Amino acid sequence: MSTNLLETVQQNLGYPSLQKIDTATDQIKENIKTPDEDKFSQAAIPAVLTAMYSFAQSTDGAKDILQKDITTDWVKIIFDDNRKAAIQVIADYAGQSIDSSIPKMNAIASEAVKVVRENLTEDAGMKEVKLYFSGQKTNILLYLLPDLQIGELLHDNSLDDKTNKMEGPVSSLINSIGAAFSTPVTEEEVINK
């Protein structure tokens, strides 16, 4: 993994640094009160990237990330049938309107697609997209606000599970083992076995 996707997207779009979530309290780790103007990025960046991770694990999703126009309505695609609920929960947390949240969420997703494409080789395929996002998952989840219930909206409650958000040598080892078992297999690998 050459770059930290979350930090790169945050910096490229000029948002303030995000705060990690303390798994013991489900609150922002640094015991810092997030200013209202920073609440949008604190909620939206990890939520959008979590949805992109989930979307990228399907063959069609990985293909879209590689090939679709960067200005695609990504929020509609990655949140699918729960688009309105996802936008609503992020807008409510940030104290912003739905109409102002949608373009900013799409900008986050577009920037993420751009960063992913820049970090993959020219001949990268769907497997590389899946692996890239799998390598980013743990870091993204460290910042995902549990109050948003994004895992539930994406039909994957493991994304909201505290064990995926823990840091430290033992947690890193467990997450690495989990990632190894969830590494996508390509059609060629299945045929060659």
Phi and psi in degrees as a GROMACS rama.xvg file:
@    title "Ramachandran Plot"
@    xaxis  label "Phi"
@    yaxis  label "Psi"
@TYPE xy
-87.6059  -30.1493  SER-2
-132.364  159.995  THR-3
-91.9409  107.356  ASN-4
-57.8704  -46.9218  LEU-5
-60.0206  -49.7423  LEU-6
-65.9222  -38.1615  GLU-7
-65.7344  -45.3326  THR-8
-62.2517  -45.8574  VAL-9
-57.9741  -47.0197  GLN-10
-69.5987  -44.1643  GLN-11
-61.3558  -32.3684  ASN-12
-93.2105  -0.162944  LEU-13
76.0164  22.0814  GLY-14
-83.4281  155.267  TYR-15
-69.1236  160.069  PRO-16
-56.8373  141.786  SER-17
-88.7512  156.963  LEU-18
-105.282  137.463  GLN-19
-71.192  154.982  LYS-20
-96.2803  131.377  ILE-21
-79.9997  118.757  ASP-22
-67.165  -22.6969  THR-23
-74.9486  -33.6601  ALA-24
-113.057  -11.1229  THR-25
59.4312  26.0271  ASP-26
-119.713  169.381  GLN-27
-59.5279  130.309  ILE-28
-62.2249  -40.7883  LYS-29
-75.9619  3.04237  GLU-30
56.5365  33.2298  ASN-31
-105.631  133.656  ILE-32
-78.481  122.174  LYS-33
-72.6701  121.77  THR-34
-60.5211  149.618  PRO-35
-52.5453  -40.2658  ASP-36
-69.0518  -17.4176  GLU-37
-97.4058  -8.42033  ASP-38
-63.8503  -34.3086  LYS-39
-61.5756  -51.3624  PHE-40
-65.3755  -37.6354  SER-41
-61.941  -34.9936  GLN-42
-86.9973  -47.5103  ALA-43
-74.6786  -42.7924  ALA-44
-62.0363  -53.0219  ILE-45
-65.0408  -35.1579  PRO-46
-66.1764  -46.4514  ALA-47
-64.9865  -42.9313  VAL-48
-68.3784  -32.7246  LEU-49
-65.355  -43.3714  THR-50
-63.7008  -38.0839  ALA-51
-66.884  -40.5377  MET-52
-57.06  -50.1399  TYR-53
-60.8472  -44.6717  SER-54
-62.7278  -40.3001  PHE-55
-68.5797  -16.8405  ALA-56
-75.8519  -15.0705  GLN-57
-89.6495  153.115  SER-58
-61.4527  -44.8673  THR-59
-64.6167  -38.9848  ASP-60
-63.5467  -46.7018  GLY-61
-61.8564  -40.0833  ALA-62
-63.8168  -43.0119  LYS-63
-62.232  -40.9276  ASP-64
-62.8896  -35.0017  ILE-65
-75.0399  -35.2851  LEU-66
-116.226  -28.1091  GLN-67
-66.2206  153.949  LYS-68
-57.9086  138.734  ASP-69
-63.456  -24.0847  ILE-70
-90.9194  14.9554  THR-71
-56.9991  154.057  THR-72
-75.9999  78.67  ASP-73
-63.7141  -36.365  TRP-74
-59.9961  -41.8795  VAL-75
-62.0547  -40.2304  LYS-76
-75.4063  -47.9522  ILE-77
-76.2498  -28.5275  ILE-78
-95.9584  -12.4159  PHE-79
49.1665  -122.802  ASP-80
-70.1089  -11.2293  ASP-81
-107.493  22.3402  ASN-82
-56.8946  -51.4479  ARG-83
-61.7349  -42.215  LYS-84
-65.0739  -40.9621  ALA-85
-64.7972  -45.6021  ALA-86
-63.2033  -42.6297  ILE-87
-61.5019  -46.2657  GLN-88
-66.7731  -36.3919  VAL-89
-70.956  -44.4693  ILE-90
-61.9613  -42.8666  ALA-91
-62.8563  -45.557  ASP-92
-59.4823  -41.4801  TYR-93
-84.3189  -9.72582  ALA-94
68.8644  34.6937  GLY-95
-120.801  166.473  GLN-96
-78.8324  156.828  SER-97
-62.2714  -43.665  ILE-98
-61.1486  -34.4303  ASP-99
-82.2521  -22.6235  SER-100
-76.9431  -37.7049  SER-101
-57.1455  -53.3759  ILE-102
-63.8509  -33.4794  PRO-103
-70.4524  -36.7465  LYS-104
-67.0479  -39.5477  MET-105
-66.2854  -34.5058  ASN-106
-64.4614  -39.9457  ALA-107
-62.0488  -46.7691  ILE-108
-64.8599  -43.1828  ALA-109
-62.0533  -41.6074  SER-110
-64.641  -39.1592  GLU-111
-62.9778  -42.9925  ALA-112
-61.4512  -43.8069  VAL-113
-59.9274  -46.2133  LYS-114
-64.3957  -42.5392  VAL-115
-60.6038  -48.504  VAL-116
-60.8909  -38.1245  ARG-117
-66.774  -26.6157  GLU-118
-95.7009  -0.322928  ASN-119
-105.553  154.677  LEU-120
-73.0152  162.665  THR-121
-59.6844  -32.1642  GLU-122
-94.1383  14.4522  ASP-123
-62.7721  145.436  ALA-124
-119.869  -165.949  GLY-125
-62.2367  -35.9666  MET-126
-61.2361  -42.5841  LYS-127
-65.3568  -35.8449  GLU-128
-64.2552  -46.2591  VAL-129
-61.0442  -43.8613  LYS-130
-65.2891  -39.9006  LEU-131
-59.4639  -50.0395  TYR-132
-67.826  -34.8316  PHE-133
-62.3664  -37.2471  SER-134
-70.4571  -19.894  GLY-135
-95.2215  -17.2326  GLN-136
-51.6699  -54.0111  LYS-137
-59.3465  -43.6319  THR-138
-64.9227  -39.2767  ASN-139
-64.0183  -45.4584  ILE-140
-66.6377  -22.2788  LEU-141
-62.1827  -19.8487  LEU-142
-111.443  -4.69194  TYR-143
-74.913  120.158  LEU-144
-70.147  122.764  LEU-145
-63.5167  -30.0621  PRO-146
-60.3135  -24.4883  ASP-147
-74.6867  -24.6897  LEU-148
54.7847  44.5675  GLN-149
-65.0435  -36.9923  ILE-150
-58.1177  -41.9719  GLY-151
-64.6094  -41.9746  GLU-152
-65.1136  -28.6328  LEU-153
-94.2289  5.11041  LEU-154
61.5176  36.1745  HIS-155
-144.534  85.0297  ASP-156
-63.6052  -17.2297  ASN-157
-64.6463  -22.3547  SER-158
-68.7432  -26.4825  LEU-159
-92.5897  -4.34972  ASP-160
-68.8448  133.028  ASP-161
-62.7661  -28.9669  LYS-162
-64.8922  -26.1944  THR-163
-77.4581  -11.6577  ASN-164
-108.96  2.93297  LYS-165
-81.4262  149.475  MET-166
-116.719  163.939  GLU-167
121.094  169.117  GLY-168
-63.5029  -41.72  PRO-169
-69.3658  -45.4509  VAL-170
-62.4416  -40.4773  SER-171
-62.2658  -41.0328  SER-172
-63.3872  -46.2902  LEU-173
-62.8277  -43.5417  ILE-174
-64.4541  -36.3011  ASN-175
-65.2905  -42.2461  SER-176
-63.7221  -44.0258  ILE-177
-61.1271  -40.4936  GLY-178
-65.4807  -37.3214  ALA-179
-63.9812  -38.734  ALA-180
-76.3559  -21.0389  PHE-181
-100.925  7.81636  SER-182
-63.1049  128.586  THR-183
-66.3361  146.055  PRO-184
-106.169  134.858  VAL-185
-84.8891  162.754  THR-186
-61.6985  -37.2255  GLU-187
-63.0552  -39.2449  GLU-188
-65.4613  -36.0282  GLU-189
-68.3415  -41.9749  VAL-190
-66.8541  -39.1214  ILE-191
-76.569  -5.37639  ASN-192
